[in-house]
Amino acid sequence: MIDILSKLLLGASNNCAQLLSSPGRTDVDKSHLAGTWLDVGVPSFKNLSHIGTARKVLRMTLFAFTCLVYALQQPSFELLATIGDAISSFLKFPDSTTKCQGLLSSTEVRKEAATRDSSHDGVWRFTVMRWAMAAGAQRWRIRLSLCLLPWFTAVATILAVTDLKSTVFEMWSGSVGSFDVADTFFRSSSLLGKVLIANTPQIVVSRAYIFYNNIFTCMLLSRETSAFAGKRKYLRCTAPIGRQNATCSLQLPFRYSVPMMASMSILYWLTARSMFLIEISVYNIHGDIDQPRNISACSYAFQAIILALALGGIIIVALGVFATRKLTPDIPPIGSCSIAISAACHANPQEKKLGVLPLMYGVIPGSGRDRQGKELVGFSSRGVEPLVSGRAYYYRRTGLDWIGLGLFYQAMHRLNARMSRLNATIR
């Protein structure tokens, strides 16, 4: 029961952390003017340096229930917790720093931020996109290594120190969590050291759950966004207006979150019974405790270890299967990048109340053309045309794009600060 409750608390804390790290529209606008972007719809440490101090402190402490109430009851504050919240906000109040850049992808944004230059020529090129691309290579490398390395280490250790054939044949005679007094170790260590050793695998599993939640959130967010290129649909928002879809989850639907929570809870339960602390008191014939013969050590249950490794392997394979699924190709991979999201939200000025209408992504007829007759692309409530591979679209890159504006405003801020110091010195 304690294991189940702790796993439920971990899941609640993770959702709470995502709410508290979700940027407001003001945070996003300030970041765009500063030449950077924020993540929308996914848990993000990147956002912590751009959100308010109070929310930052609450995010770090992770007081799950208090934080959740605080986040949901903030007055005069537009929270962008889902991709639908962001699209609705940017359609209502377009971001001038990303105008005429509807083909901008999250990959391009990161590339431009690193090089301070844009190589985008406004030509749409068809590419096969899969769920795995949503999380980004760096996120996969870091988080996947945190799961695969412990799993392969445990498997290698089992194969090295045991006679696998005889052990697997004999282990079913006991129950999950049963142990032999001979299978103890760290008898001479301190109690604190033994507690830390026994609970280390559970910490690894908890971190793995956070990794899986983060990866699936990124992949399902991209799937939700790419679906707008295939059919017209209403936005899914935390504070729905009109016929917008209400959401009782931030990003993970129950058909994904419930199996994930259940499988990770079982894995956590098996891990807790794989390695544990034991305290054995030995009594003499007179009924007194024979202190020198007492046993305080760590032990393990081979049956639980095998089952935990098997379930962990299944979970890893399942992640790989989902990662190979294809996304709808007729939309750039926007991901959780706030700049890429805002770039797709410059529709025809004649369209009113876009956020509450069913939307679709594509070429927007009548939204304006450049001198070569190239049309704008983005979200629209009216009829749109699909993107054509190899065709150029209206994509304006001027000296004052989102990077240029950021550098411009930073320079102006520094100039104003210098003028203020100069005026103070003259006075």
C-alpha positions in Angstrom: 0.0 0.0 0.0 2.8 2.4 0.8 4.5 1.6 -2.5 1.3 2.3 -4.4 0.6 5.6 -2.5 4.2 6.7 -3.0 3.9 6.1 -6.8 0.6 8.0 -7.0 2.2 10.9 -5.1 5.1 10.8 -7.5 2.7 11.1 -10.4 0.8 13.9 -8.8 4.1 15.7 -8.0 5.2 15.4 -11.6 1.9 16.9 -12.9 2.2 19.7 -10.3 5.8 20.3 -11.4 4.7 20.7 -15.0 2.0 23.2 -14.0 4.4 25.3 -12.0 7.1 25.3 -14.7 4.5 26.2 -17.4 5.2 29.7 -18.6 2.6 32.5 -18.7 2.1 34.5 -21.9 4.0 37.4 -20.3 7.0 35.1 -19.6 6.9 33.9 -23.2 6.8 37.4 -24.7 9.7 38.5 -22.5 11.7 35.5 -23.6 11.0 36.1 -27.3 12.2 39.7 -27.0 15.3 38.4 -25.3 16.1 36.1 -28.2 15.2 32.8 -26.6 12.2 30.5 -26.1 10.4 28.5 -23.5 8.8 25.0 -23.4 5.0 24.7 -23.5 3.1 21.6 -22.5 6.0 19.6 -21.1 7.9 19.6 -17.8 10.9 21.8 -18.3 13.9 22.9 -16.2 14.7 25.4 -18.9 11.7 27.5 -17.9 12.7 27.8 -14.2 15.0 30.8 -15.0 12.1 32.7 -16.6 9.2 32.1 -14.3 8.3 34.0 -11.1 10.3 33.5 -7.9 7.3 32.2 -5.9 6.5 29.6 -8.5 10.1 28.7 -8.8 10.4 28.0 -5.1 7.3 26.0 -5.1 8.5 24.0 -8.2 11.7 23.1 -6.4 10.1 22.1 -3.2 7.3 20.0 -4.9 4.6 20.4 -2.3 2.2 18.6 -4.5 -1.3 19.6 -3.3 -0.4 23.0 -2.1 1.4 23.8 -5.4 -1.5 22.5 -7.5 -4.0 24.8 -5.7 -1.6 27.7 -5.9 -1.0 27.2 -9.6 -4.7 26.9 -10.5 -5.8 29.9 -8.3 -3.3 32.5 -9.6 -5.4 35.8 -10.5 -4.8 37.9 -13.7 -2.3 35.2 -14.9 -2.7 33.4 -18.3 -1.0 30.0 -17.8 0.1 28.1 -21.0 0.0 24.6 -19.6 -1.0 22.8 -22.8 -0.3 23.3 -26.5 -3.9 24.4 -26.9 -3.5 27.1 -24.3 -0.5 28.4 -26.3 -2.1 28.3 -29.7 -5.3 30.0 -28.4 -3.2 32.8 -26.8 -1.0 33.4 -29.8 -4.0 33.5 -32.2 -5.8 36.0 -30.0 -2.7 38.2 -29.5 -0.2 37.4 -32.3 3.5 37.7 -31.5 5.1 40.2 -33.8 8.6 38.7 -33.4 7.6 35.6 -35.4 5.4 37.1 -38.1 5.5 35.5 -41.6 7.5 32.5 -40.3 4.9 29.8 -40.4 7.3 27.1 -41.5 9.6 27.6 -38.5 10.2 24.3 -36.6 11.6 23.7 -33.2 14.8 22.2 -34.7 15.3 25.4 -36.8 14.8 27.6 -33.7 17.5 25.7 -31.7 19.8 25.9 -34.7 19.3 29.6 -35.1 19.8 30.2 -31.4 23.1 28.4 -31.5 24.5 30.0 -34.7 22.6 33.4 -34.6 21.8 32.9 -38.2 19.0 31.4 -40.3 19.5 29.1 -43.3 15.7 28.6 -43.9 14.8 29.4 -47.5 11.0 29.1 -47.1 10.8 25.9 -49.1 8.8 23.1 -47.6 10.6 19.7 -47.8 8.7 16.5 -47.0 10.4 14.3 -44.4 9.1 11.2 -42.6 8.7 12.3 -38.9 8.3 9.9 -36.1 7.3 10.2 -32.4 11.0 9.9 -31.3 11.9 13.2 -33.1 9.6 15.1 -30.7 11.9 14.6 -27.7 15.1 15.7 -29.3 18.4 13.8 -29.5 19.9 15.3 -26.4 16.9 14.4 -24.2 17.0 10.9 -25.5 20.7 10.4 -24.9 20.5 11.7 -21.3 17.3 10.1 -20.1 17.6 6.8 -22.0 21.1 6.3 -20.6 19.7 6.7 -17.0 17.4 3.7 -17.7 19.5 1.5 -19.9 22.7 1.7 -18.0 21.2 0.4 -14.6 19.3 -2.3 -16.5 22.3 -3.7 -18.4 24.4 -3.4 -15.3 22.0 -5.5 -13.3 21.6 -8.1 -16.0 25.4 -8.3 -16.4 25.8 -8.7 -12.6 23.3 -11.5 -12.5 24.9 -13.4 -15.3 28.4 -13.0 -13.8 27.7 -14.0 -10.2 25.1 -16.8 -10.5 24.6 -20.1 -12.1 21.6 -18.9 -14.1 20.2 -22.3 -15.2 20.1 -23.8 -11.7 19.1 -20.6 -10.0 16.1 -19.9 -12.3 15.0 -23.5 -11.8 15.2 -23.3 -8.0 14.0 -19.8 -7.4 10.3 -20.6 -7.9 10.3 -22.7 -4.7 10.0 -19.5 -2.7 7.8 -16.4 -2.9 8.6 -12.9 -4.2 10.7 -11.2 -1.6 11.8 -14.4 0.2 15.5 -14.6 1.0 18.2 -16.8 2.6 20.2 -15.6 5.6 23.3 -16.6 3.7 22.5 -14.1 0.9 23.3 -11.1 3.0 25.9 -8.4 2.5 27.1 -5.1 4.0 26.8 -6.5 7.6 29.5 -4.2 8.9 28.2 -1.0 7.3 26.3 1.7 9.3 22.5 1.6 9.4 22.3 4.7 7.2 24.6 3.2 4.6 22.6 0.0 4.4 19.4 1.9 4.1 20.8 4.0 1.2 22.1 0.8 -0.5 18.8 -1.0 -0.2 16.8 1.9 -1.5 19.0 2.9 -4.4 17.2 0.7 -7.0 13.9 2.3 -6.0 15.4 5.7 -6.6 16.5 4.6 -10.1 12.9 3.3 -10.8 11.4 6.6 -9.7 13.8 8.5 -12.0 12.9 6.2 -14.8 9.2 7.0 -14.3 9.9 10.7 -14.6 11.9 10.0 -17.7 9.1 7.9 -19.3 6.5 10.6 -18.4 8.6 13.3 -19.9 9.4 11.4 -23.1 5.7 10.3 -23.6 4.6 13.9 -22.9 6.9 15.2 -25.7 5.8 12.5 -28.1 2.1 12.9 -27.5 2.3 16.7 -27.7 3.8 16.4 -31.1 1.2 13.9 -32.1 -1.5 16.3 -30.9 0.0 19.2 -32.9 0.6 17.2 -36.1 -3.0 16.1 -36.1 -4.1 19.6 -37.0 -2.5 19.0 -40.5 -4.8 16.0 -41.1 -8.2 17.3 -40.0 -9.9 20.3 -38.5 -10.3 20.1 -34.7 -10.9 22.2 -31.6 -8.2 23.2 -29.3 -7.7 21.3 -26.0 -7.4 23.9 -23.2 -7.2 24.0 -19.4 -9.7 26.9 -19.3 -12.0 26.1 -22.4 -14.1 28.8 -24.0 -17.0 28.0 -26.3 -16.6 24.6 -27.9 -12.9 24.2 -27.0 -12.2 20.8 -25.5 -11.8 20.7 -21.8 -8.9 18.7 -20.4 -8.6 16.8 -17.2 -4.9 15.9 -18.0 -2.1 18.1 -18.9 -0.8 16.1 -21.9 -1.0 12.3 -21.2 -4.4 10.8 -22.0 -5.6 8.2 -19.5 -5.1 5.4 -22.0 -1.4 6.1 -21.7 -1.0 7.5 -18.2 -2.9 4.7 -16.4 -1.0 1.7 -18.0 2.3 3.6 -17.4 1.5 4.3 -13.8 0.3 0.7 -13.3 3.4 -0.9 -14.9 5.8 1.4 -13.1 4.0 0.7 -9.8 4.5 -3.0 -10.2 8.1 -2.4 -11.2 8.6 -0.3 -8.1 7.0 -3.0 -5.9 9.2 -5.7 -7.4 12.3 -3.5 -7.0 11.5 -2.9 -3.3 11.5 -6.7 -2.8 14.6 -7.3 -4.9 17.0 -5.6 -2.4 16.1 -4.7 1.2 17.3 -4.2 4.7 16.9 -7.0 7.2 17.1 -7.0 11.0 17.3 -10.4 12.7 17.3 -10.7 16.5 18.8 -14.0 17.9 17.6 -15.2 21.3 19.4 -17.7 23.6 17.8 -20.6 25.4 17.0 -18.3 28.3 14.9 -16.0 26.1 17.4 -13.1 26.1 18.7 -11.4 23.0 22.1 -12.7 22.0 23.4 -9.3 20.8 26.7 -10.5 19.1 24.7 -12.9 16.9 22.1 -10.4 15.8 22.1 -9.7 12.0 21.7 -6.3 10.5 22.5 -6.4 6.8 21.2 -6.0 3.2 19.8 -9.0 1.4 18.2 -9.8 -2.0 15.5 -12.0 -3.5 16.5 -13.5 -6.8 13.0 -14.2 -7.9 12.0 -10.5 -7.5 15.1 -9.4 -9.3 14.4 -11.6 -12.4 10.8 -10.4 -12.5 11.8 -6.7 -12.2 14.4 -7.0 -14.9 11.9 -8.8 -17.2 9.2 -6.1 -16.7 11.8 -3.4 -17.1 12.9 -4.9 -20.4 9.3 -5.0 -21.6 8.8 -1.3 -20.7 12.0 -0.4 -22.6 10.9 -2.3 -25.7 7.4 -0.8 -25.5 8.9 2.7 -25.5 10.9 1.8 -28.6 7.8 0.6 -30.4 5.9 3.9 -29.6 8.9 5.9 -30.7 8.8 4.5 -34.2 5.3 5.6 -34.9 4.8 8.1 -37.6 3.5 11.7 -37.3 1.4 13.5 -39.8 4.0 14.9 -42.2 2.3 18.1 -43.5 3.4 20.3 -40.6 6.8 21.3 -39.2 7.8 19.6 -36.0 6.8 22.4 -33.6 7.2 20.4 -30.4 7.0 22.4 -27.1 9.1 25.4 -28.5 7.1 28.6 -27.8 8.7 30.4 -30.7 7.8 27.7 -33.2 4.2 27.6 -31.8 3.8 31.4 -32.1 5.2 31.4 -35.7 2.3 29.1 -36.8 -0.3 31.4 -35.2 -0.5 34.3 -37.7 -3.7 33.8 -39.5 -5.8 35.9 -41.9 -6.6 39.2 -40.1 -10.2 38.9 -41.3 -10.7 35.7 -39.2 -12.1 36.5 -35.8 -12.2 34.5 -32.6 -10.0 31.8 -34.1 -9.2 30.1 -30.8 -12.8 29.0 -30.2 -13.3 27.5 -33.7 -12.0 24.2 -35.2 -8.6 24.8 -36.7 -6.4 23.2 -39.3 -2.8 23.8 -40.3 -1.8 24.5 -43.9 -1.6 27.1 -46.7 -4.0 30.0 -45.9 -5.6 31.3 -49.1 -6.2 35.0 -49.1 -3.9 35.7 -46.1 -1.4 37.7 -48.0 1.3 37.1 -50.5 4.8 38.3 -51.0 6.0 39.9 -54.2 6.6 36.5 -55.7 3.1 35.4 -54.9 4.1 33.0 -52.2 1.3 32.4 -49.6 1.4 32.3 -45.8 1.1 29.0 -43.8 -0.3 28.5 -40.3 -3.4 27.7 -38.4 -6.8 28.8 -39.8 -10.5 28.3 -39.1 -11.2 28.4 -42.8 -10.3 26.1 -45.7 -6.5 25.5 -46.0 -4.5 23.7 -48.6 -1.8 21.0 -47.8 1.8 21.9 -48.1 3.6 20.7 -51.2 7.1 19.4 -51.0 9.6 21.5 -52.9 7.3 24.6 -53.1 8.4 27.9 -51.6 6.0 29.8 -49.2 5.8 33.2 -47.7 8.7 33.2 -45.2 10.2 36.5 -44.4 13.5 36.7 -42.6 14.4 40.3 -41.9 17.1 41.9 -39.8 14.6 42.2 -36.9 13.4 38.6 -36.6 12.9 37.0 -33.2 16.7 36.8 -32.7 17.4 40.3 -34.1 14.6 41.8 -31.9 16.0 40.1 -28.9 19.5 41.5 -29.5 18.0 44.9 -30.4 16.0 45.1 -27.1 19.0 43.9 -25.1 21.2 46.6 -26.6 18.5 49.2 -25.9 18.2 48.0 -22.3 22.0 48.3 -21.9 21.9 51.8 -23.5 19.1 53.0 -21.2 21.0 51.6 -18.1 24.1 53.5 -19.2 22.2 56.7 -19.7 20.5 56.4 -16.3 23.9 56.0 -14.7 25.3 59.0 -16.6 22.3 61.1 -15.6 22.8 60.1 -12.0 26.4 61.0 -12.1 25.7 64.5 -13.7 23.1 65.2 -11.0 
